Amino acid sequence: MQDNLCDVATVNGTALYREGETLSAEALRQRACIELLRQSAIEAGLLGAHDPAPVDGAISVAASAAIDTLLERALQLPEPTEDACRRYHAAQPGRFAVGERVRARHVLFAVTPGLDIGALRKRAESCLLELRCENGTVSDRFARVARDMSNCPSGAYGGDLGWLRIDECAPEFAKELFGRPDIGVLPHLVHSRFGLHVVEVMERDPGIVPEFDTVREAVAQALRQQAFATALRQYISVLAGRADMTGVQMDGAASPLVQ
């Protein structure tokens, strides 16, 4: 269901979804970001004016290439300095650890077609609050809740996922689990392609943290990605401010290019 949206969501008159199609508010914002960039590529002369409008959110190959060129021109990104790289490495050494493992369990609230996303989120947030309050108690409420409520097969085992490595998780899930010191129930819901997760980190094995010189390029690339994400959000915000948009709220929107 499109939460808090008008009957028709458009960017400069181009519809963002088909009649009868159901999108979450976040999916709609992502489509709006892409359409803003596609139209800007046309305006810049990088894409033909007759490029077809996206179908189910999918743009043409030509539009994808034109958007890449548009962003190369529009986003002037500074190269990370040596000092910046060293500071980042010192502040987040776990991010570059080799062999890091996390033992975790979760309660999954799966997103399925036609589901009321708002109601699902309320259920997940209520569960999170309850388990945060119970965190560390001997009752092991987490395992019982996972068995009763989780939409993952692991629910039969109290939500236990065992020991995980970063390459064994969906990227959006791994981002919340690895390279951090947290133990216990995470303070926020973890969003993944599967749904909403209440996650408890039970143990951590930090692996081996390499010296800066051996991961200097990886550190620099992480900073480049951060700079790109910030610049892209700012650029899309400018485009949104100039566009005639209906039925979609762009405040705080993150482009799918930087997820």
C-alpha positions in Angstrom: 0.0 0.0 0.0 1.3 3.5 -0.9 1.5 5.1 2.6 0.4 8.8 2.7 0.5 9.2 -1.0 -1.8 10.8 -3.5 -3.8 8.6 -5.9 -1.2 9.3 -8.6 2.6 9.8 -8.0 4.4 11.6 -10.8 7.7 13.3 -11.7 7.0 16.1 -14.2 4.0 14.3 -15.3 5.6 10.9 -15.7 3.8 8.2 -13.6 5.9 6.2 -11.2 3.7 3.1 -11.1 1.0 1.3 -13.0 -2.7 1.5 -12.0 -3.3 -1.2 -9.4 0.4 -1.6 -8.6 1.3 -1.7 -4.9 4.6 -0.1 -3.7 6.0 0.8 -0.3 6.7 4.4 0.3 10.5 3.7 0.1 10.2 1.8 -3.2 8.2 4.8 -4.6 10.9 7.2 -3.5 13.5 5.1 -5.2 11.6 5.2 -8.4 11.3 8.9 -8.1 15.1 9.3 -7.7 15.8 7.3 -10.8 13.1 9.2 -12.8 14.6 12.5 -11.7 18.0 11.4 -12.9 16.6 10.0 -16.2 14.9 13.2 -17.0 18.0 15.2 -16.1 20.0 13.1 -18.5 17.5 14.0 -21.2 17.7 17.7 -20.3 21.5 17.5 -20.5 21.4 16.1 -24.0 22.8 12.7 -22.9 19.7 10.8 -23.6 17.1 11.0 -26.4 13.9 12.8 -25.7 11.9 9.7 -26.8 13.6 7.4 -24.3 10.7 5.2 -23.0 9.4 5.8 -19.5 10.4 3.1 -17.0 8.2 0.0 -16.8 7.8 -1.4 -13.3 10.8 0.7 -12.3 13.1 -0.6 -15.0 14.8 1.9 -17.2 16.3 1.4 -20.7 20.0 0.4 -21.2 20.6 3.8 -22.8 19.1 5.6 -19.8 21.3 3.7 -17.4 24.4 4.6 -19.4 23.3 8.2 -19.7 22.7 8.5 -15.9 26.2 7.2 -15.3 27.6 9.9 -17.6 25.5 12.5 -16.0 26.7 11.7 -12.5 30.4 11.6 -13.7 29.9 15.2 -14.8 27.8 16.5 -12.0 29.5 15.0 -9.0 33.0 16.3 -8.5 34.4 14.1 -5.7 37.7 14.8 -4.0 40.3 12.0 -3.7 40.6 10.9 0.0 43.8 12.2 1.6 46.3 10.0 3.4 45.4 11.6 6.7 41.7 11.1 6.2 42.3 7.4 5.3 44.4 6.8 8.4 41.8 8.5 10.7 39.0 6.4 9.2 41.0 3.2 9.6 41.8 4.1 13.2 38.1 4.9 14.0 36.7 1.7 12.3 39.4 -1.0 12.4 36.8 -3.8 12.6 35.4 -2.8 9.2 38.5 -4.2 7.5 38.9 -7.3 9.7 39.7 -10.6 7.9 37.8 -13.6 9.1 35.3 -11.7 11.3 32.4 -13.8 12.5 29.2 -13.0 14.3 26.9 -15.4 16.2 23.4 -14.0 15.9 19.7 -14.8 16.1 16.7 -12.9 14.8 13.0 -12.6 14.5 11.9 -12.1 10.9 8.8 -10.2 9.9 8.6 -11.1 6.2 7.2 -8.7 3.6 4.9 -10.4 1.2 2.7 -9.1 -1.7 -0.4 -7.3 -0.5 0.8 -7.0 3.1 0.0 -3.9 5.1 3.6 -2.6 5.5 2.6 -0.1 8.2 0.9 -2.7 10.4 3.9 -5.0 9.9 6.3 -2.3 11.0 4.3 -1.6 14.1 4.4 -5.3 15.0 8.1 -5.5 14.5 8.8 -2.3 16.5 6.6 -3.6 19.3 8.6 -6.8 19.3 11.9 -4.9 19.3 10.9 -2.8 22.3 9.8 -5.8 24.2 13.0 -7.7 23.5 15.2 -4.7 24.2 13.6 -4.5 27.7 14.2 -8.2 28.2 17.8 -8.1 26.9 20.1 -10.1 29.1 17.5 -11.7 31.3 17.6 -15.4 32.2 14.1 -16.0 30.8 15.4 -16.1 27.2 12.3 -14.4 26.0 14.0 -13.9 22.6 14.0 -17.6 21.7 10.3 -18.0 22.7 9.3 -14.9 20.6 11.3 -16.2 17.6 9.5 -19.6 17.8 6.1 -17.9 18.0 6.5 -15.0 15.6 9.4 -15.4 13.2 8.7 -16.0 9.5 12.2 -17.6 9.1 12.8 -21.4 9.4 15.3 -20.5 12.1 12.4 -19.7 14.4 12.1 -23.4 15.2 15.5 -23.0 16.8 14.8 -19.8 18.7 15.9 -17.7 15.8 19.5 -18.9 16.0 21.5 -18.3 12.8 24.7 -19.7 14.2 28.1 -18.3 13.3 28.0 -16.0 10.3 30.6 -14.5 8.0 30.0 -11.4 6.0 29.8 -13.2 2.7 27.1 -15.4 4.0 24.6 -12.6 4.6 22.6 -10.3 2.4 24.6 -7.0 2.0 22.0 -4.9 3.8 21.9 -7.4 6.7 25.7 -7.7 6.9 26.1 -3.9 7.0 24.3 -3.9 10.4 26.1 -6.8 11.9 29.8 -6.6 11.0 32.5 -4.1 11.8 30.8 -3.0 15.0 31.4 -3.7 18.7 27.7 -4.2 19.7 26.6 -7.2 21.7 22.9 -7.8 22.5 19.6 -6.8 20.8 20.4 -4.2 18.2 18.6 -0.9 19.0 16.8 -0.6 15.7 15.1 -2.9 13.1 17.3 -4.3 10.4 15.8 -3.9 6.9 16.6 -6.5 4.3 15.2 -7.8 1.0 13.4 -10.4 3.1 11.6 -8.0 5.5 12.2 -6.5 9.0 14.5 -8.2 11.5 14.8 -7.9 15.2 18.4 -9.0 15.7 20.5 -10.1 18.7 24.2 -10.4 18.4 25.2 -13.1 20.9 29.0 -13.3 20.3 31.7 -11.8 18.2 34.9 -13.2 16.8 36.8 -10.1 15.5 39.1 -12.0 13.3 42.4 -10.4 12.3 42.6 -6.6 11.9 45.2 -5.8 9.2 47.7 -3.0 9.4 46.7 0.2 7.6 49.3 -0.2 4.8 47.8 -3.5 3.7 44.2 -2.1 3.4 44.9 1.5 2.4 43.1 1.1 -1.0 40.1 -0.5 0.7 39.9 2.4 3.2 40.2 4.9 0.4 37.4 3.2 -1.6 35.1 3.2 1.5 35.7 7.0 1.8 35.0 7.5 -1.9 31.7 5.6 -1.6 30.7 7.8 1.4 31.5 11.0 -0.6 29.6 9.7 -3.6 26.6 8.8 -1.5 26.5 12.3 0.2 27.0 14.1 -3.1 24.3 12.0 -4.9 21.8 12.7 -2.1 22.5 16.4 -2.3 22.2 16.3 -6.1 18.9 14.5 -6.1 17.6 16.9 -3.5 18.4 19.8 -5.9 16.7 18.0 -8.8 13.6 17.3 -6.6 13.4 20.9 -5.6 13.2 22.0 -9.2 10.8 19.3 -10.4 7.0 19.2 -10.4 6.4 16.2 -8.1 3.1 14.8 -6.8 2.3 11.9 -4.5 5.8 11.1 -3.3 7.7 12.5 -0.2 11.4 12.9 -0.9 12.6 14.3 2.4 15.3 12.0 3.7 15.1 9.8 0.6 18.1 7.6 -0.3 18.8 6.8 -3.9 18.9 3.1 -4.7 22.3 3.9 -6.3 23.8 4.3 -2.8 22.0 1.6 -0.8 
